[in-house]
Amino acid sequence: MSSLLKINNFFLVLIIILISFSSVALSQNSQITVIKRNNYTDTNYWWLDNNNFGRTNSNLELNGNFQFDHLNSTYKINFFSEIDNENNLKSIYLNESFIKYKFSDKSFIRLGRYYRDFSSYLNDKLSSGSMLISHNAQAMPKIGFVSSKKIQNNINFNYGISHGVFDKNETYDKAPFLHEKFIYINIKKNKYKMSFGFVHNAMWSGSIVGEGRQPSTLNDFLRILIAADEKVTENTVIFPHVNALGNHLGIWDFFVSRNDNEKILNFYYQHFFEDTSGLRFRNEFDGLWGLEIKNYLPNTNFLIEYLDTTNTYEDSYYKHSIYTLGWNYKNYSIGNPFVSSTSNNPKKVLHVGVSGNFLSNYYQTILSRKINNHDSIKYKIIFGRNVNKSKIEIIFANNNKNKSNIGLSLSRYF
C-alpha cells in the first residue's frame, strides 16, 4: 500500500493511454488550439492568471485536448505547451488527463490527473471557483472510486473516495498525500432536484522541512479518515480539544434546481469549514452562494455569486500551522482564487458570469469585485465564432492597474 501511495508520477498512465489509442476509434472530442496573445505577460491580469489551470500565460501557445471512448472506458489527454519568442517549444504542461473505467452505470474508477467528482452542478467556466477544488491550480494526480445507490424512485445517494498526491518542493521534501471523500443525498420530484452533500478533504503524511516526517501508517490513515485527534503523549500539551491529525477542510454542499422545458434555475451554497467550529456553522454563513439561470433568455446563461470569508471564527481559511503552504498545489490555491493561504484578508466578493450564443457566434463574460473595501472590477470578455471545424476568439481582459488588453485565439478541430 505504501509504495502505491508514494506514486507522484503519472507518465506510466500517459504511456498506457497512448498505447490504448492504437485500437480506439477517434471521437469528436479532439482539438488542437493555437493561441496568440498581445503582451499579456507583463503584469497581473486577474481572470487570465486565475482559474487558468495553474499555469502562467505566454504570448504563444499550442494546446491539445483529446478524448477517446471505447466500450466502458474513457481516455483523456489535456496538455498546454508554451512557445518562446524564437518559436521553440519551451515546456509541456499536462493537465486533466486520465483513464476512467465504468463497472456499471452507477460505479466507476478513475486514475490520472483530474479535478473533482462532486459539486457537479458548478459551471466552472462562469463561476468564481469552488470553495474546495476549482480550476485555479493544475489538476492533481489521484485515483478515485465513485458510485451511487438508489433508495426510492426519486431518492438516491452518490458517494466517492479518492487518494491523491501533492507536489514535492522546497517546503515539502516528501510530498504530502490527499484524502478525499464525499456523500450526497439527491431528491427528484417533478421539475425539482435537491441535493445535500458533505465533502471532506485532508492533507496528511509527507515530510516537512523543519518539522520532519509526518505520520503515515495505516493506523494514521484511519485517523485521517475520521478526522480523529492527534495521539496524546507524555510530551503533549493538553488543550480542551487536541488538533486533528493532518490538515482538514471541507464543505456542506447545498443545491436546488428547477427545470421547466430546459429553462433551468440553479441555486447553490457551499458552506466552508476547517474544523468543528465551521462544521457546526460557528463561522455563520461563510462560503460561496450562487444562482445560475439558463435559457430564460434563449441560449443564454446568467450566473451571480456572492463569496463571504469575513466570519472565520478565529480560523485562517486555507492556512495550516504544520503544512505551511496551506491549501495550495504547485503555488496555486486549490479552491476559490479569492481565498489565499498567504493572506488573512477577509473578503466579500460579488461575481457575475454571462455566456450565450447567437448565429455562429458566442460570447463569455466574467466580472468580479470585492465589495467590503475599495476595488476595481476585474473582467474577462471573450467573443468567438465557429467556422467549419475552426474557431476564432477575441479576448479582452484588464490587469491590476485597470489596463485593458486584447488577445487572439485560433483553434482547429479534427
Phi, psi and omega per residue, in radians:
M1 nan -0.757 -3.065
S2 -1.122 -0.654 3.141
S3 -1.157 -0.644 3.100
L4 -1.152 -0.721 -3.104
L5 -1.178 -0.384 -3.088
K6 -1.414 -0.129 -3.050
I7 -1.162 2.109 3.077
N8 -2.238 0.536 -3.084
N9 -2.529 2.107 -3.060
F10 -1.964 0.444 3.041
F11 -1.089 -0.577 3.108
L12 -1.066 -0.732 3.104
V13 -1.067 -0.773 3.138
L14 -1.039 -0.742 3.122
I15 -1.078 -0.758 3.123
I16 -1.057 -0.732 3.133
I17 -1.079 -0.820 -3.087
L18 -1.117 -0.681 3.088
I19 -1.116 -0.693 -3.109
S20 -1.156 -0.489 -3.097
F21 -1.071 -0.464 -3.072
S22 -1.105 -0.375 -3.109
S23 -2.039 0.267 -3.084
V24 -2.068 2.308 3.104
A25 -1.246 2.500 -3.129
L26 -1.163 2.425 3.039
S27 -1.652 -3.132 3.099
Q28 -1.468 -0.079 -3.082
N29 -1.625 0.971 3.132
S30 -2.232 2.382 -3.030
Q31 -2.659 2.385 2.952
I32 -2.015 2.289 -3.085
T33 -2.189 2.303 2.983
V34 -1.920 2.194 -3.108
I35 -2.050 2.176 3.028
K36 -2.025 2.139 -3.138
R37 -2.035 2.836 -3.137
N38 -1.904 1.628 2.990
N39 0.966 0.803 3.115
Y40 -1.462 -0.037 -3.019
T41 -1.776 0.129 -3.030
D42 -1.393 -0.458 -3.114
T43 -2.787 -3.058 -2.988
N44 -1.378 1.908 2.959
Y45 -1.772 1.815 -2.907
W46 -0.925 -0.938 -3.037
W47 -1.510 0.136 2.864
L48 -1.765 -0.531 -3.130
D49 -1.492 -0.422 -3.090
N50 -1.923 2.702 -3.014
N51 0.879 0.682 -3.090
N52 -2.095 0.532 3.028
F53 1.125 0.475 3.045
G54 1.242 0.523 -3.127
R55 -2.264 2.672 3.071
T56 -1.560 2.656 -3.130
N57 -1.382 2.504 2.943
S58 -2.141 2.836 -3.069
N59 -1.302 -0.311 3.111
L60 -2.484 2.195 -3.095
E61 -2.366 2.638 2.986
L62 -2.173 1.994 -3.033
N63 -2.113 2.718 3.130
G64 -2.470 2.539 3.092
N65 -2.443 2.041 -3.070
F66 -2.251 2.329 3.055
Q67 -2.372 2.304 -3.110
F68 -2.223 2.330 3.121
D69 -2.052 2.333 -3.132
H70 -2.598 2.038 -3.102
L71 0.917 -2.054 -3.096
N72 -1.674 0.163 -3.028
S73 -2.033 2.581 3.010
T74 -2.167 2.326 3.105
Y75 -2.101 2.260 -3.100
K76 -2.354 2.389 3.003
I77 -2.283 2.254 3.076
N78 -2.308 2.091 -3.105
F79 -2.375 2.692 3.028
F80 -2.152 2.449 3.096
S81 -2.316 2.399 -3.111
E82 -1.785 2.368 -3.141
I83 -2.013 2.273 -3.083
D84 -1.419 -3.103 -3.062
N85 -1.150 -0.307 3.112
E86 -1.732 0.281 3.107
N87 1.108 0.501 3.038
N88 -1.711 2.492 3.085
L89 -1.180 2.015 -3.041
K90 -1.585 -0.687 -3.111
S91 -2.798 2.717 3.020
I92 -2.153 2.257 -3.006
Y93 -2.118 2.009 -3.121
L94 -1.579 2.138 3.114
N95 -1.911 -2.243 -2.993
E96 -1.176 1.803 -3.074
S97 -2.503 2.164 -2.988
F98 -2.797 2.948 2.904
I99 -1.957 2.282 3.121
K100 -2.176 2.194 -3.117
Y101 -2.101 2.197 3.129
K102 -1.610 2.119 3.004
F103 -1.350 -0.564 3.132
S104 -2.823 -3.047 3.075
D105 -1.188 -0.251 -3.051
K106 -1.900 -0.240 -3.013
S107 -2.399 2.490 3.055
F108 -2.680 2.827 3.032
I109 -2.160 2.527 -3.100
R110 -2.357 2.395 -3.112
L111 -2.339 2.220 3.104
G112 2.531 -2.635 3.020
R113 -1.735 2.160 3.079
Y114 -2.748 2.933 -3.031
Y115 -1.580 -1.389 -3.026
R116 -2.618 2.765 3.056
D117 -2.006 0.224 3.103
F118 -2.133 3.051 -3.092
S119 0.867 0.817 -3.071
S120 -1.173 -0.283 3.124
Y121 -1.240 -0.373 -2.945
L122 -1.253 2.243 3.098
N123 -1.507 1.665 -3.026
D124 -1.165 -0.377 3.135
K125 -1.330 -0.504 -3.104
L126 -1.865 -0.430 -3.058
S127 -1.244 2.734 3.000
S128 -1.255 -0.341 3.079
G129 2.257 2.435 3.087
S130 -0.999 2.597 3.098
M131 -1.222 -0.337 -3.099
L132 -1.932 -1.001 -3.099
I133 -2.378 1.801 3.102
S134 -1.790 -2.883 3.036
H135 -1.738 0.439 -3.091
N136 -1.364 -0.657 3.124
A137 -1.826 2.959 3.022
Q138 -1.107 2.537 3.078
A139 -1.057 2.364 -3.060
M140 -1.516 2.541 3.050
P141 -1.184 2.210 -3.064
K142 -2.582 2.811 2.889
I143 -2.264 2.283 -3.047
G144 -2.532 2.697 3.108
F145 -2.147 2.332 -3.119
V146 -2.305 2.443 3.118
S147 -2.638 3.065 3.103
S148 -2.537 2.778 -3.113
K149 -2.417 2.141 3.126
K150 -1.456 2.242 3.131
I151 -1.725 -0.890 3.039
Q152 -2.377 -3.137 -3.113
N153 -1.017 -0.552 -3.069
N154 -2.026 0.186 -3.117
I155 -2.314 2.303 3.037
N156 -2.589 2.802 3.041
F157 -1.922 2.472 2.877
N158 -2.207 2.561 -2.993
Y159 -2.665 2.823 -3.140
G160 -2.870 2.816 3.087
I161 -2.534 2.502 -3.136
S162 -2.586 2.810 3.080
H163 -2.247 2.305 -3.132
G164 -2.310 3.087 -3.120
V165 -2.319 2.259 3.023
F166 -1.356 -3.018 -3.103
D167 -1.749 2.658 3.005
K168 -1.503 2.346 -3.077
N169 -2.690 -2.852 -3.100
E170 -1.196 -0.393 3.126
T171 -1.626 -0.707 -3.140
Y172 -1.867 1.796 3.124
D173 -1.401 -0.107 2.906
K174 -2.443 2.184 -2.976
A175 -1.077 2.318 3.023
P176 -1.203 2.867 3.082
F177 -1.752 2.778 3.001
L178 -1.984 2.255 2.947
H179 -1.942 2.352 -3.114
E180 -2.486 2.386 3.043
K181 -2.635 2.736 3.125
F182 -2.695 2.757 3.018
I183 -2.597 2.388 -3.135
Y184 -2.292 2.553 2.895
I185 -1.903 2.302 -3.067
N186 -2.150 2.299 -3.113
I187 -2.186 2.216 3.083
K188 -2.052 2.325 3.090
K189 -2.640 2.033 -3.114
N190 0.942 -2.061 -3.089
K191 -1.518 -0.024 -2.966
Y192 -1.948 2.588 2.995
K193 -2.361 2.321 3.130
M194 -2.242 2.389 3.114
S195 -2.324 2.460 3.050
F196 -2.351 2.163 -3.037
G197 -2.368 2.832 3.070
F198 -2.218 2.198 -3.136
V199 -2.171 2.271 -3.106
H200 -2.206 2.190 3.041
N201 -2.093 2.641 3.106
A202 -2.638 2.387 2.932
M203 -1.625 2.387 3.136
W204 -2.751 2.977 3.137
S205 1.075 -2.750 -3.076
G206 1.372 -3.034 3.091
S207 -2.387 2.339 -3.041
I208 -2.025 2.282 3.122
V209 -1.050 2.178 -3.111
G210 1.592 -0.334 3.135
E211 -1.975 -0.407 3.133
G212 1.497 -2.979 -3.117
R213 -1.215 2.419 3.131
Q214 -1.697 2.708 -3.103
P215 -0.935 2.343 -3.034
S216 -2.546 0.332 3.131
T217 -1.419 3.016 3.081
L218 -1.062 -0.707 3.094
N219 -1.087 -0.649 3.096
D220 -1.140 -0.701 3.092
F221 -1.076 -0.703 3.117
L222 -1.118 -0.581 3.071
R223 -1.213 -0.667 3.065
I224 -1.102 -0.713 -3.099
L225 -0.971 -0.671 -3.110
I226 -1.902 0.193 -3.135
A227 0.937 0.803 -3.117
A228 -1.310 2.785 3.124
D229 -1.184 2.801 3.048
E230 -1.138 2.719 3.073
K231 -1.196 2.371 3.140
V232 -1.656 2.171 3.106
T233 -1.998 3.090 -3.124
E234 -1.165 -0.306 3.127
N235 -1.677 -0.024 -3.098
T236 -1.431 2.325 3.027
V237 -1.373 2.202 -3.052
I238 -1.490 2.154 3.028
F239 -1.958 2.944 3.122
P240 -0.985 -0.584 3.072
H241 -2.467 1.985 -3.127
V242 -1.215 2.452 -3.113
N243 -1.072 2.545 3.085
A244 -1.210 2.605 3.087
L245 -1.149 2.298 3.126
G246 1.496 -3.080 3.135
N247 -1.902 1.918 -3.029
H248 -1.890 2.502 3.036
L249 -2.804 2.821 -3.093
G250 -3.078 -3.027 3.110
I251 -2.449 2.557 2.726
W252 -1.521 2.207 -2.991
D253 -2.028 2.055 -3.109
F254 -2.012 2.375 -3.106
F255 -2.604 2.313 3.059
V256 -2.314 2.351 -3.108
S257 -2.365 2.496 3.039
R258 -2.187 2.192 -3.107
N259 -2.130 1.927 -3.128
D260 -2.108 1.631 -3.133
N261 0.948 0.899 3.099
E262 1.244 0.048 2.913
K263 -1.539 1.923 -2.940
I264 -2.000 2.317 3.077
L265 -2.131 2.029 -3.125
N266 -2.000 2.320 3.021
F267 -2.185 2.370 -3.133
Y268 -2.540 2.719 3.081
Y269 -2.545 2.144 3.070
Q270 -1.864 1.819 3.130
H271 -1.525 2.051 -3.030
F272 -1.555 2.474 3.050
F273 -2.513 2.665 3.054
E274 -2.175 -0.203 3.083
D275 -2.719 -2.964 -3.056
T276 -1.164 -0.428 3.116
S277 -1.145 -0.822 3.084
G278 -1.198 -0.594 3.104
L279 -1.043 -0.554 -3.138
R280 -1.737 0.279 3.086
F281 1.127 0.508 3.026
R282 -1.235 -0.343 3.026
N283 -1.566 0.448 3.085
E284 0.982 -2.178 -3.049
F285 -2.010 0.662 3.038
D286 -1.079 2.579 3.124
G287 2.364 -2.781 -3.046
L288 -1.977 2.122 3.052
W289 -1.853 2.399 -3.106
G290 -2.556 2.624 3.055
L291 -2.384 2.194 3.102
E292 -2.179 2.324 -3.120
I293 -2.105 2.126 -3.092
K294 -2.048 2.257 2.962
N295 1.203 0.216 2.969
Y296 -1.202 -0.577 2.768
L297 -1.786 2.338 -3.015
P298 -0.930 2.278 3.066
N299 0.979 0.642 -3.099
T300 -2.291 2.329 3.007
N301 -1.944 2.307 3.069
F302 -2.194 2.245 -3.102
L303 -2.275 2.374 3.025
I304 -2.312 2.355 -3.115
E305 -2.287 2.624 3.037
Y306 -2.226 2.126 3.132
L307 -1.909 2.251 3.133
D308 -2.278 2.147 3.074
T309 -2.275 0.572 -3.030
T310 -1.686 -0.106 -3.094
N311 -2.001 0.962 -2.958
T312 -1.244 -0.208 -3.136
Y313 0.926 0.885 3.100
E314 1.203 0.142 3.031
D315 -1.553 2.849 2.997
S316 -2.136 1.740 -3.021
Y317 -0.991 2.395 3.120
Y318 1.246 -0.014 3.131
K319 -1.709 2.852 3.059
H320 -2.750 2.520 -3.051
S321 -1.335 -0.479 3.141
I322 -1.681 -0.948 3.070
Y323 -1.469 1.449 -2.859
T324 -1.217 -0.303 3.056
L325 -1.375 -0.176 3.066
G326 1.197 -2.700 -3.056
W327 -1.422 1.138 -3.101
N328 -2.232 2.642 2.995
Y329 -2.361 2.100 -3.104
K330 0.927 0.789 3.044
N331 1.263 0.236 3.082
Y332 -2.129 2.452 3.064
S333 -1.073 2.316 -3.131
I334 -1.313 -0.546 -3.103
G335 -1.681 -2.513 -3.096
N336 -1.111 2.248 -3.044
P337 -1.170 -0.288 3.095
F338 -1.339 -0.206 3.115
V339 -1.830 2.116 -3.024
S340 -2.022 2.427 3.083
S341 -1.400 -0.103 3.140
T342 -1.808 0.032 -3.102
S343 -2.439 2.518 3.071
N344 -1.734 0.308 -3.045
N345 -1.318 1.832 3.116
P346 -1.156 2.566 -3.040
K347 -2.358 2.615 2.845
K348 -2.158 2.121 -3.030
V349 -2.179 2.341 2.995
L350 -1.854 2.251 -3.034
H351 -2.312 2.374 -3.141
V352 -2.267 2.396 3.049
G353 -2.350 2.394 3.130
V354 -2.398 2.382 3.040
S355 -2.489 2.703 -3.129
G356 -2.967 3.041 3.141
N357 -2.300 2.524 2.995
F358 -2.612 2.186 -3.038
L359 0.953 -2.182 3.098
S360 -1.741 0.268 -3.094
N361 -1.904 2.751 3.068
Y362 -2.561 2.855 3.131
Y363 -2.557 2.762 3.065
Q364 -2.609 2.259 -3.118
T365 -2.319 2.295 2.987
I366 -2.259 2.399 -3.137
L367 -2.392 2.421 -3.117
S368 -2.457 2.607 3.077
R369 -2.716 2.319 2.969
K370 -1.216 2.351 -3.048
I371 -1.993 0.004 3.090
N372 -1.712 -0.057 3.002
N373 -2.728 3.083 -3.057
H374 -1.134 2.314 -3.137
D375 -2.829 2.629 3.022
S376 -1.649 2.826 3.125
I377 -1.304 2.249 3.057
K378 -1.708 2.261 -3.052
Y379 -2.468 2.759 2.943
K380 -2.502 2.276 -3.100
I381 -2.231 2.251 3.134
I382 -2.130 2.243 2.961
F383 -2.032 2.292 -3.092
G384 -2.440 2.825 3.110
R385 -2.515 2.362 3.076
N386 -1.651 2.276 3.102
V387 -2.288 1.900 -3.069
N388 0.941 -2.094 3.135
K389 -1.782 0.451 3.139
S390 -2.250 2.842 3.005
K391 -2.540 2.659 3.088
I392 -2.229 2.373 -3.131
E393 -2.209 2.451 2.972
I394 -1.949 2.235 -3.009
I395 -2.089 2.191 3.036
F396 -1.935 2.421 3.084
A397 -2.684 2.760 3.076
N398 -2.075 2.765 -3.098
N399 -1.863 -3.009 -3.075
N400 -1.251 -0.144 3.033
K401 -1.771 0.221 -3.132
N402 1.063 0.514 3.064
K403 -1.627 2.327 -3.132
S404 -1.610 2.667 3.083
N405 -2.539 2.910 -3.058
I406 -2.302 2.488 3.105
G407 -2.350 2.887 -3.111
L408 -2.258 2.339 3.117
S409 -2.199 2.254 3.097
L410 -2.053 2.312 -3.110
S411 -2.284 2.626 3.098
R412 -2.352 2.190 3.104
Y413 -1.689 2.728 3.041
F414 -2.620 nan nan
